[in-house]
């Protein structure tokens, strides 16, 4: 019997007592005809019914939160879409573009929704699209966790640790004030301290000096009228002295971090990392701007100082080469800046294979929802490095019930299903955005060299 004859017999009913496998009378036909369940555990099908943005500034930081509502009464999710410098543009992207694209979709199809959102604008990438997508993506993970009755970290593989180590921010006008603030953090249980010191007369990042407020006077500044002045030379000479002072005063047990924030030349960045190497920093962050990633190859050959990079990254073209070539030690991506939890877990998995640890960007303009999402990933990540510490002020905690708890230098997740956090919409409405214009932080793009040249960032 050849294959053609066997196929004819099969379709003619030579098996199963004369009933074809493809006949409606075959015993398996009723099984094949059954509609496959849309979800597991016998839950009814689910649809997205609404997508909206919540704009709030409980402590004068513009936060954008996305709320995805579903066809199941009371089931919704929240996600962070905060691009504080362009908040209204993100709001438009969510409500005018993503919302009509998503209504009616199955919210359990997280990966497909992310990919189709990514393709929907044709021209891809960029902080506006990715922050809008992030708000939706985190909200869908929140929904999935709530529906499963599990915290999101359980969906990601379960805990690798009981809490996430935080780093404390200690800045000051001089070395003594930085030291005093660092000791405050250590007394509160922090084992990791980020240190930033002002350079007299200059608009120093991370340490509000006497010149830092000049750009906020409302006066028009430009290349012929520079006000907030920055020069990298004095800073590059000061930083090794700060590290020496702190190591001498604080000892060897505390881990010390520092953020250069891009503001130096290639040569100065290399020299800084070489000069502080002997003081064993936990990491030095952003010695170069993202436009100059190739400089990390040169820096890596010069010293063993641990390097952190990535808070301004948007796409894989920026971070994959640094990770795959082991040119950095910590990836500092801002979760909403790359599209949310879904891409972040892929970055985390990739980084693990190349010995790179996570240190997600988490300042005050990452909403408590973003902190809860990255904490879920950190608890389930073997290659977790550090969580940027931020103490949620009372007003922010009221607007976002369920903020992650901070104790003894650790951040702890709530064990509630989903991300474990919510937003009180009525209370959020009591904290509108500060009146503009400008509707962004005016210090970026106005800090300049003495000759008027604008600096990055």
C-alpha positions in Angstrom: 0.0 0.0 0.0 1.5 3.3 -1.0 0.9 6.7 0.7 -1.8 7.8 -1.8 -3.8 4.6 -1.2 -3.4 4.9 2.6 -4.7 8.5 2.4 -7.7 7.5 0.3 -8.6 4.7 2.8 -8.2 7.1 5.7 -10.5 9.7 4.3 -13.0 7.0 3.1 -13.5 5.7 6.5 -11.2 2.6 6.7 -10.3 3.3 10.3 -12.4 3.9 13.3 -15.1 1.3 12.3 -15.7 2.8 8.9 -15.8 6.4 10.1 -13.3 8.8 8.7 -11.0 10.8 11.1 -12.4 13.9 9.4 -16.0 12.8 9.6 -18.4 14.6 12.0 -19.3 11.1 13.3 -15.8 10.3 14.5 -15.5 10.2 18.3 -12.8 12.9 18.3 -14.9 15.2 16.2 -16.7 16.7 19.1 -13.4 17.4 20.9 -12.0 19.2 17.8 -15.2 21.2 17.4 -15.1 22.5 20.9 -14.2 26.2 21.2 -10.8 26.4 22.9 -11.0 28.3 26.2 -9.8 31.9 26.0 -8.1 31.6 29.3 -7.0 29.0 31.8 -8.8 27.9 34.9 -12.2 28.2 33.3 -12.2 32.0 33.5 -14.4 33.9 31.0 -12.9 35.7 28.0 -11.6 39.2 28.8 -11.5 42.3 26.7 -9.9 45.8 27.1 -12.8 48.3 27.5 -10.9 51.5 28.2 -7.4 53.0 28.3 -6.8 56.3 30.0 -4.1 58.5 31.5 -3.9 60.0 35.0 -1.7 63.1 35.3 -0.7 64.0 38.8 2.1 65.9 40.6 1.7 65.2 44.3 5.2 66.5 45.1 5.5 68.8 42.0 7.0 66.0 39.9 4.9 65.4 36.7 3.8 61.8 36.8 1.9 60.0 34.0 0.0 56.8 34.9 -2.0 54.6 32.5 -5.1 52.7 33.6 -6.3 49.8 31.5 -9.9 48.7 32.3 -11.4 45.4 31.3 -14.7 43.7 30.7 -14.5 42.0 34.1 -16.1 44.3 36.7 -13.5 45.8 39.0 -10.5 44.3 37.1 -8.0 46.9 35.9 -4.3 47.5 35.8 -2.0 50.5 36.2 1.3 51.2 34.6 3.9 54.0 34.5 4.2 56.2 31.4 6.1 59.0 33.0 8.2 61.1 30.6 8.2 64.1 32.8 9.8 66.4 30.3 7.1 65.7 27.7 4.2 64.5 29.8 1.4 65.9 27.6 2.8 64.4 24.5 2.7 60.9 26.1 -0.9 61.6 27.2 -1.8 62.3 23.6 0.0 59.1 22.4 -1.9 57.0 24.8 -5.4 58.4 24.4 -5.4 59.4 20.7 -3.4 56.5 19.3 -3.0 53.5 21.5 -6.5 53.6 23.1 -8.4 53.1 19.8 -5.9 50.5 18.7 -6.3 48.4 21.9 -10.0 48.6 22.8 -11.5 45.1 22.4 -8.2 43.3 22.6 -7.5 40.4 25.0 -5.4 41.9 27.8 -3.7 38.6 28.4 -1.9 38.8 25.1 0.8 40.9 26.6 3.6 40.1 24.2 1.5 40.5 21.1 0.1 43.8 22.3 3.6 45.1 22.9 4.8 44.1 19.5 1.7 45.4 17.6 1.9 48.7 19.5 5.5 48.9 18.5 4.7 48.5 14.9 1.5 50.6 14.9 3.2 53.9 14.3 5.4 52.6 11.5 8.3 54.8 12.6 9.4 53.1 15.7 11.4 53.8 18.8 11.6 57.0 20.8 10.8 58.1 24.4 7.2 59.2 23.7 6.1 56.0 22.0 8.0 53.8 24.5 6.6 55.6 27.6 3.1 55.3 26.2 3.7 51.6 25.5 5.2 51.1 29.0 2.1 52.4 30.7 0.0 49.8 28.9 2.5 47.0 29.3 2.9 47.4 33.1 -0.9 47.6 33.4 -1.3 44.4 31.5 1.1 42.6 33.8 -0.8 44.0 36.7 -4.0 42.6 35.3 -2.5 39.2 34.7 -1.2 39.0 38.2 -4.5 40.0 39.7 -6.3 37.5 37.5 -3.9 34.7 38.5 -4.1 35.7 42.2 -0.3 36.2 42.3 2.2 39.0 42.7 3.9 39.7 39.4 7.2 38.5 40.7 5.7 35.1 40.9 4.8 35.2 37.3 8.4 36.1 36.5 9.8 33.0 38.3 9.5 33.7 42.0 11.8 35.3 44.5 15.6 35.1 44.4 15.9 37.4 47.4 13.6 38.8 50.2 14.1 42.4 49.2 16.1 44.7 46.9 19.1 46.6 48.3 18.8 50.3 47.8 21.3 53.1 47.4 21.0 56.3 49.3 21.5 59.8 47.8 24.0 61.9 49.7 24.9 65.3 48.3 26.3 68.5 49.7 27.9 71.9 49.2 31.3 70.6 50.4 32.9 67.3 51.4 31.8 67.7 55.1 28.2 68.0 54.2 28.3 65.0 51.8 29.9 63.0 54.6 27.3 64.1 57.1 24.5 63.1 54.7 26.1 59.8 53.9 26.3 59.0 57.7 22.6 59.7 57.9 22.0 57.1 55.2 24.2 54.6 57.0 22.4 55.1 60.3 19.2 54.3 58.5 20.6 51.0 57.4 21.8 51.8 53.9 24.9 49.9 52.7 25.2 51.8 49.4 25.6 55.5 49.2 25.6 57.7 46.0 27.7 60.8 46.6 27.6 64.1 44.8 29.5 67.3 45.8 29.1 70.8 44.5 31.9 72.6 42.7 31.9 76.2 44.0 30.5 78.7 41.6 29.3 76.0 39.1 26.0 74.4 38.3 27.0 71.0 39.5 24.7 68.0 38.7 23.2 66.3 41.8 24.4 68.9 44.3 22.5 72.1 44.2 25.2 74.8 44.3 24.9 78.6 44.3 24.8 78.7 40.5 22.4 75.9 40.0 19.2 78.0 40.4 20.2 80.6 37.8 18.4 78.9 35.0 15.1 78.9 36.9 14.7 82.7 37.1 12.7 82.9 34.0 15.3 85.0 32.2 15.9 83.9 28.6 19.3 82.2 28.3 21.2 81.3 25.2 24.7 81.1 23.7 25.2 84.9 24.2 23.5 85.0 27.6 24.7 81.9 29.6 23.6 81.9 33.3 23.9 78.4 34.8 27.6 77.8 34.1 29.4 74.4 34.2 33.0 73.6 33.5 34.2 70.0 33.7 37.9 70.7 34.6 37.4 71.7 38.3 34.9 68.9 38.8 37.3 66.3 37.3 40.0 67.5 39.7 37.7 67.6 42.7 36.1 64.1 42.4 39.1 61.9 43.4 39.6 64.2 46.5 35.9 63.6 47.4 36.4 59.8 47.2 39.6 60.0 49.2 37.9 62.0 51.9 34.9 59.7 52.2 36.9 56.5 52.2 39.1 57.9 55.0 36.1 59.1 57.1 33.5 56.4 56.3 35.8 53.3 56.1 35.8 50.5 53.7 32.5 48.7 54.5 30.1 51.1 52.8 29.8 51.0 49.1 30.2 54.4 47.3 28.6 55.3 44.0 28.9 58.4 41.8 27.1 59.8 38.7 29.3 61.7 36.3 26.1 62.5 34.2 28.0 62.7 30.9 29.4 66.2 31.6 33.1 65.5 30.8 35.3 64.8 27.8 36.5 61.4 26.8 39.9 62.0 28.2 38.5 63.4 31.5 36.1 60.5 31.8 39.0 58.0 31.5 41.1 59.9 34.0 38.3 60.2 36.5 37.7 56.4 36.4 41.4 55.7 36.8 41.8 58.2 39.6 39.0 56.8 41.7 39.8 53.2 41.0 41.9 52.8 44.1 39.0 53.9 46.3 36.9 50.9 45.1 33.7 52.6 43.9 30.7 50.3 43.6 30.2 51.9 40.2 30.7 55.1 38.3 27.7 56.1 36.2 27.4 57.7 32.8 31.0 58.8 32.2 30.0 59.5 28.6 26.7 60.4 26.8 24.8 57.7 24.9 25.9 59.2 21.6 29.5 58.2 22.4 29.0 54.6 23.5 32.1 53.5 21.5 34.3 55.3 24.0 33.5 52.6 26.5 35.9 50.3 24.6 38.7 52.7 25.2 37.8 53.2 28.9 37.5 49.5 29.5 41.1 49.0 28.5 42.3 51.6 31.0 41.0 50.5 34.4 38.8 48.1 36.3 36.4 50.7 37.8 32.9 49.2 37.6 30.8 51.1 35.1 27.0 51.8 35.0 25.2 53.2 31.9 21.8 53.4 30.3 19.2 55.8 31.9 18.8 57.6 28.5 18.7 54.5 26.4 15.7 53.8 24.2 16.5 50.9 21.9 18.5 47.7 21.8 20.9 49.3 19.4 22.2 51.4 22.3 22.5 48.8 25.0 22.9 45.4 23.4 26.5 46.1 22.2 27.6 47.3 25.6 26.1 44.3 27.3 27.3 41.7 24.7 30.8 43.1 24.7 31.0 43.3 28.5 31.8 47.0 28.3 29.7 47.9 31.3 29.0 46.2 34.7 25.5 47.6 35.5 22.6 48.4 33.1 20.8 51.6 34.2 17.8 51.6 31.8 14.7 53.5 32.8 11.9 50.9 32.4 9.3 53.2 30.9 11.9 54.6 28.5 12.3 51.2 26.7 8.6 50.2 26.7 7.9 48.7 30.1 8.3 45.4 32.0 8.2 43.1 28.9 11.4 44.5 27.2 13.1 44.9 30.6 12.9 41.3 31.5 14.5 40.5 28.1 17.3 42.9 28.9 17.7 41.4 32.3 18.0 37.8 30.9 20.5 38.9 28.2 22.6 40.8 30.8 22.8 37.7 33.1 24.6 35.7 30.4 27.2 38.4 30.0 27.9 39.1 33.7 26.0 42.5 33.7 23.9 43.3 36.7 20.7 45.4 36.8 20.5 48.8 38.4 17.3 50.2 36.8 17.0 54.0 36.8 14.5 55.0 39.6 14.4 58.6 40.6 11.4 60.6 41.7 10.1 61.0 38.2 9.7 57.2 38.0 6.3 56.9 39.6 5.7 54.4 42.5 4.1 52.2 39.9 7.4 52.0 38.0 9.3 51.2 41.3 6.8 48.4 42.0 7.2 47.0 38.5 11.0 47.0 38.6 11.0 45.6 42.1 9.0 42.6 40.8 11.6 42.0 38.2 14.5 42.5 40.7 13.1 40.0 43.1 13.0 37.4 40.4 16.4 38.2 38.8 19.5 36.4 39.7 21.7 39.2 38.3 20.1 42.0 40.4 22.6 44.6 41.3 21.0 47.6 43.1 17.8 49.6 43.2 18.0 53.4 43.1 16.6 54.5 46.4 13.8 57.0 46.5 11.8 57.9 49.7 8.2 58.4 48.6 6.9 61.6 50.3 3.6 61.4 52.3 1.5 63.1 49.5 2.8 60.6 46.9 2.1 57.6 49.2 -1.5 58.8 49.6 -2.0 59.1 45.9 -0.4 55.7 45.3 -1.7 53.3 48.0 0.5 50.2 48.2 3.8 52.0 47.6 6.7 49.5 48.2 7.9 49.5 51.7 11.5 50.7 52.5 13.2 49.4 55.7 16.8 49.1 56.7 18.1 49.9 53.3 15.8 47.4 51.5 12.7 47.7 49.4 10.0 45.1 50.0 7.2 44.1 47.7 3.6 43.8 48.9 2.3 40.3 48.5 -1.0 41.5 46.9 -1.8 40.1 43.4 -0.5 42.1 40.5 2.0 44.9 41.1 0.5 45.5 44.6 -0.1 49.2 44.0 -3.0 51.4 43.0 -3.7 55.0 42.2 -6.4 57.1 44.0 -7.8 59.0 41.0 -9.8 61.5 43.1 -6.8 62.3 45.3 -4.5 62.5 42.2 -6.8 65.1 40.7 -6.1 67.3 43.7 -2.4 67.5 42.7 -2.5 68.9 39.1 0.7 69.6 37.1 2.4 72.8 38.1 1.2 75.6 35.8 3.3 76.3 32.7 4.9 77.2 30.4 7.4 75.7 30.6 5.8 72.3 31.1 9.1 70.6 31.8 12.2 71.0 34.0 13.9 74.1 32.6 17.4 73.3 33.9 18.0 70.8 31.0 19.2 72.5 27.9 20.0 75.8 29.7 23.2 74.8 31.6 26.2 76.0 29.5 29.9 76.4 29.4 31.4 79.8 30.1 31.6 80.5 26.4 27.9 79.8 26.0 28.1 76.2 24.6 25.2 74.1 25.8 26.2 71.0 27.7 24.9 67.4 27.7 22.5 66.9 29.3 
